[in-house]
Amino acid sequence: MNTIFRRLLMVEWSGLLAAIILGAAVLAWLSPAFLTEFNIYVMLRSFCVALLVGFAQMVTLAVGQLNISVGALGGLVAVLAGGMMEKLGFPVAVAVPLAIGIGGLAGLLNGVLTVRTGINGFIITLATASAFTGINLGITESIPFYDMPPSLVAFGSNRFFGFPYLLIAPIVVAALLGLFLARTVPGRHLLAVGGNPQAAELSGISRDGITMLAHALSGALAGAAAVLAVAQLGSAQPTIGADWLLLSFAAPIIGGAALTGGHVSVLGTTLAVVLIALIENGMVLAKVDPYWVQFVLGALILAAVWLNRWRAVRTGMG
Amino acid sequence: MTDDAIPTSAPRRPGLLGASAQFGLFAIVALLWLVFSTLAPGFTSPINLFSIGRSLAIDIVIGFSQMVVLATGGMNLAVGSIGVCAVMASGFLLQDLGLPIPLALAGALALGAALGWLNGVAIVRTGVNAFIITLASASLFLGAMLILTKAVPYNGLPPEIGAFGRMRIGGYVSPLLIIALAIGAALYVLYRHSALGRQILAAGANPRAAAMSGVPVDRVIVISHTLSGLLAATAGLMIVARLGAAMPSVGGEEWLLPSFLGPVLGGTLLAGGSVAVVGTIIGAALVTTIRSGLLVLQIGNFWLQLFLGLILLAAVMADRYRGIFVERRSMGRR
């Protein structure tokens, strides 16, 4: 019993899981509205976009890069998807893959610029973020596309009891991403480059290629998140993605990702997003000022950073 | 590498290069002025010159608030949040507490410095990189400000504040611009002529070597972050003067891009160890000129973001390739 408990403690997401169970128990006890079918649906629905946003940042953190442009890229993909469906009349089956592909290409552009110029990825993606937002606003002049295909809107709002159909997408993506990072050669290379770029390069891995791959993947994931957001909102708002930056870092970091690269966790990031969704939901149920969400998210990141560091020091000594 | 970059060890790049980079930047600004004033005669009207100068003052100080932490090789994503905290603090002190203006402004500046100090202490104590600490603290500060003020603006400030913002010296010079340039001069002296300034740059260029030669690296980082908070608060108060009111919507993430644009365009290295005070001013001038020019030409704000992004990209890439080019040429000479 004792050893099982100890082993659990060593698993990095154990604290998150405990916090989620505790939080859910407290909420269920305090608020009768918490365990209703509709509330669970609302919570799971808000979880979908957030998880993909977290993944979009996670893959760049994996190679020791970062992507300031996730939100801007998401906003651009959202309005392009909306424009393709409303103005050009593309069917959903064409527009959605195309939109995600554009996201991937925009991410690849980030990667190519970072690798070819050798300039810090922070500055490159800060600049491209501004450019993507500029194109978004230039195209839409801040006016959303409202006329979305009914099938997409239905996918974004229909549910099976408390289970929103929208949730299928992030579950599939999480499974694929987990497999990719754990079982495929490029996925392992990604983590190897993040862990120790020199060693990875010496063992014949193309560091530049892997960095570009990570950025392209990040763009595609942000694009997927944007498409889900369009489905969820029922319209392509130019403001989609405007508040993704903090969330995109919060999820993987609370989930135990190392900022230096080489270590990320699909499960940890997922649990972190569950925790964030739970906290936001609890605040809504408690009718707390919505501004507290911002405050708590910041505090949570600091706590997670401190905890990760504490764990690193302890395991380093042990 | 720039007029006022102080090489702490061996000069990393020839001095002429930096001067030429700033000259290039200056030439671009001058060219844009020529283009805008030919296309739109209203561009050089006294009222527009006044309004450009006032915006420029704010852009310069925002740029400085980022530059002083870039000097240590760090960054401060919380500049906008600290700025807006100072804005709302000034509103609270003036309107709710009815403090005299100098005292209220000093209080707001002190809050900015204190928030910056908190950032610095958190970074030094945890050893976690500045990016993530200031990303989290930006959210904490902004959240706390919104919780405390309920996002209600302060509109009943003493009229002297707004009058100062509208004041014109000699027809078109805003006193804010003079303040910004005076801050620039003070920073120039700090980095060029004071022991503290040299210590900051040494710590930024190579923390380990600096520590070995007796520079209190941790203390220098905390001081730089405190200074950054103070400057962000200053920029916030300048906006209060311009608007004549304390709005919760200024600052925030909107400052992020301009805060990096000025220093990076001006030639401040992200890796730390150098600052370019004059460069930051010219970089800010470029940003302000483009913003005002697009406004006067009525191209609209929508494409502005795209222009700013492309200019930042072009500038960092140009700088990169010029560096490579100069390196090759000097190797050829040998």
Chai-1 contact restraints between the chains, C-beta under 6 A:
chainA,res_idxA,chainB,res_idxB,connection_type,confidence,min_distance_angstrom,max_distance_angstrom,comment,restraint_id
A,T117,B,M317,contact,1.0,0.0,6.0,A-B,restraint_1
A,T117,B,R320,contact,1.0,0.0,6.0,A-B,restraint_2
A,I119,B,V316,contact,1.0,0.0,6.0,A-B,restraint_3
A,I119,B,R320,contact,1.0,0.0,6.0,A-B,restraint_4
A,N120,B,L270,contact,1.0,0.0,6.0,A-B,restraint_5
A,I123,B,V316,contact,1.0,0.0,6.0,A-B,restraint_6
A,A127,B,G309,contact,1.0,0.0,6.0,A-B,restraint_7
A,A127,B,L312,contact,1.0,0.0,6.0,A-B,restraint_8
A,A127,B,L313,contact,1.0,0.0,6.0,A-B,restraint_9
A,S130,B,L257,contact,1.0,0.0,6.0,A-B,restraint_10
A,S130,B,Q305,contact,1.0,0.0,6.0,A-B,restraint_11
A,S130,B,L308,contact,1.0,0.0,6.0,A-B,restraint_12
A,S130,B,G309,contact,1.0,0.0,6.0,A-B,restraint_13
A,A131,B,L306,contact,1.0,0.0,6.0,A-B,restraint_14
A,A131,B,G309,contact,1.0,0.0,6.0,A-B,restraint_15
A,A131,B,L310,contact,1.0,0.0,6.0,A-B,restraint_16
A,T133,B,Q305,contact,1.0,0.0,6.0,A-B,restraint_17
A,G134,B,W303,contact,1.0,0.0,6.0,A-B,restraint_18
A,G134,B,Q305,contact,1.0,0.0,6.0,A-B,restraint_19
A,G134,B,L306,contact,1.0,0.0,6.0,A-B,restraint_20
A,G134,B,G309,contact,1.0,0.0,6.0,A-B,restraint_21
A,I135,B,L306,contact,1.0,0.0,6.0,A-B,restraint_22
A,L137,B,F302,contact,1.0,0.0,6.0,A-B,restraint_23
A,G138,B,F302,contact,1.0,0.0,6.0,A-B,restraint_24
A,G138,B,W303,contact,1.0,0.0,6.0,A-B,restraint_25
A,E141,B,F302,contact,1.0,0.0,6.0,A-B,restraint_26
A,L246,B,S139,contact,1.0,0.0,6.0,A-B,restraint_27
A,F249,B,L135,contact,1.0,0.0,6.0,A-B,restraint_28
A,L259,B,I132,contact,1.0,0.0,6.0,A-B,restraint_29
A,D289,B,I147,contact,1.0,0.0,6.0,A-B,restraint_30
A,Y291,B,G143,contact,1.0,0.0,6.0,A-B,restraint_31
A,Y291,B,L146,contact,1.0,0.0,6.0,A-B,restraint_32
A,Y291,B,I147,contact,1.0,0.0,6.0,A-B,restraint_33
A,Q294,B,S139,contact,1.0,0.0,6.0,A-B,restraint_34
A,Q294,B,L142,contact,1.0,0.0,6.0,A-B,restraint_35
A,Q294,B,G143,contact,1.0,0.0,6.0,A-B,restraint_36
A,F295,B,L140,contact,1.0,0.0,6.0,A-B,restraint_37
A,F295,B,G143,contact,1.0,0.0,6.0,A-B,restraint_38
A,F295,B,A144,contact,1.0,0.0,6.0,A-B,restraint_39
A,L297,B,S139,contact,1.0,0.0,6.0,A-B,restraint_40
A,G298,B,A136,contact,1.0,0.0,6.0,A-B,restraint_41
A,G298,B,S139,contact,1.0,0.0,6.0,A-B,restraint_42
A,G298,B,L140,contact,1.0,0.0,6.0,A-B,restraint_43
A,I301,B,A136,contact,1.0,0.0,6.0,A-B,restraint_44
A,L302,B,A136,contact,1.0,0.0,6.0,A-B,restraint_45
A,V305,B,V128,contact,1.0,0.0,6.0,A-B,restraint_46
A,V305,B,I132,contact,1.0,0.0,6.0,A-B,restraint_47
